[in-house]
Amino acid sequence: MSFYYFMYGADMDAAEGKATLTLSMKAFNASSPSWVDVVTFTGQQQTSPTEAWRVHEANVDSLLPATASTSAPMTVQYRFR
């Protein structure tokens, strides 16, 4: 699974009592009892407002249960915060 993200600006990093902003991707499936962290980015990632959006390739194969198949697929939910 891949997704693009852009994290630039003064509000990305902690300053003046503000918390550092993060982007996290989590996954959930019926055989998992809770949300599992896939990847987290913290603070500013780009160095200028004109820098290109970045792409992240997340390997989510390990999140699929062993019983998943093309004839009986499992649903995996993804959450970005």
Backbone torsions as a table, in degrees:
resi	resn	phi	psi	omega
1	MET	NA	137.9	178.4
2	SER	-128.5	153.0	176.7
3	PHE	-151.1	155.2	178.8
4	TYR	-102.9	147.7	177.1
5	TYR	-145.5	154.4	178.4
6	PHE	-139.8	118.1	-177.6
7	MET	-132.2	91.2	180.0
8	TYR	-138.1	144.2	172.8
9	GLY	132.0	165.9	-176.4
10	ALA	-62.0	-27.8	-177.8
11	ASP	-82.6	-1.6	-179.4
12	MET	-76.6	-36.4	-177.5
13	ASP	-104.6	152.9	-179.0
14	ALA	-62.5	132.8	176.5
15	ALA	-161.9	145.7	175.6
16	GLU	50.2	45.7	176.7
17	GLY	79.0	2.6	178.6
18	LYS	-87.4	151.6	177.5
19	ALA	-81.0	150.2	174.1
20	THR	-68.6	134.6	-179.5
21	LEU	-81.2	144.9	178.1
22	THR	-130.2	156.3	171.0
23	LEU	-121.1	121.8	178.9
24	SER	-127.6	144.7	176.2
25	MET	-115.0	128.6	178.3
26	LYS	-126.5	157.8	-179.7
27	ALA	-130.6	153.3	-179.0
28	PHE	-145.8	136.1	170.8
29	ASN	-137.0	167.6	-172.9
30	ALA	-61.8	-27.2	-178.6
31	SER	-88.2	-4.6	179.5
32	SER	-102.9	133.4	-177.2
33	PRO	-76.8	-10.4	-177.7
34	SER	-155.8	173.9	176.7
35	TRP	-70.7	138.5	-178.4
36	VAL	-112.5	132.1	176.3
37	ASP	-67.4	130.9	175.8
38	VAL	-103.1	-49.5	179.2
39	VAL	-159.5	149.1	175.5
40	THR	-137.5	132.6	173.9
41	PHE	-113.3	135.0	-177.3
42	THR	-122.4	133.0	176.0
43	GLY	73.8	-173.0	-177.5
44	GLN	-64.6	131.8	179.8
45	GLN	-108.2	-36.7	176.8
46	GLN	-90.3	156.4	-178.4
47	THR	-104.4	-5.9	177.5
48	SER	-153.7	159.0	-179.6
49	PRO	-70.2	-14.0	180.0
50	THR	-99.8	-2.9	178.0
51	GLU	-63.8	147.5	-177.6
52	ALA	-66.8	153.3	171.8
53	TRP	-61.7	146.3	178.4
54	ARG	-99.2	150.1	177.0
55	VAL	-111.2	140.6	176.0
56	HIS	-121.4	129.1	177.1
57	GLU	-99.2	107.6	-179.4
58	ALA	-96.5	124.3	176.7
59	ASN	-84.1	107.3	-176.4
60	VAL	-109.2	9.4	-179.3
61	ASP	-57.8	-37.7	-177.7
62	SER	-70.0	-13.4	179.6
63	LEU	-84.0	-14.0	178.7
64	LEU	-82.0	134.0	178.7
65	PRO	-64.7	153.5	-179.0
66	ALA	-61.9	-22.6	-178.3
67	THR	-83.5	-7.3	-179.6
68	ALA	-70.0	140.0	177.9
69	SER	-151.6	174.2	178.8
70	THR	-69.3	-25.8	179.6
71	SER	-84.2	-24.3	178.6
72	ALA	-138.5	71.7	-176.1
73	PRO	-67.9	151.7	174.1
74	MET	-101.2	147.0	175.8
75	THR	-92.8	130.5	174.7
76	VAL	-116.6	130.1	179.4
77	GLN	-98.8	143.0	177.9
78	TYR	-121.4	141.8	-179.7
79	ARG	-131.0	131.7	175.7
80	PHE	-112.7	133.6	177.1
81	ARG	-136.6	NA	NA
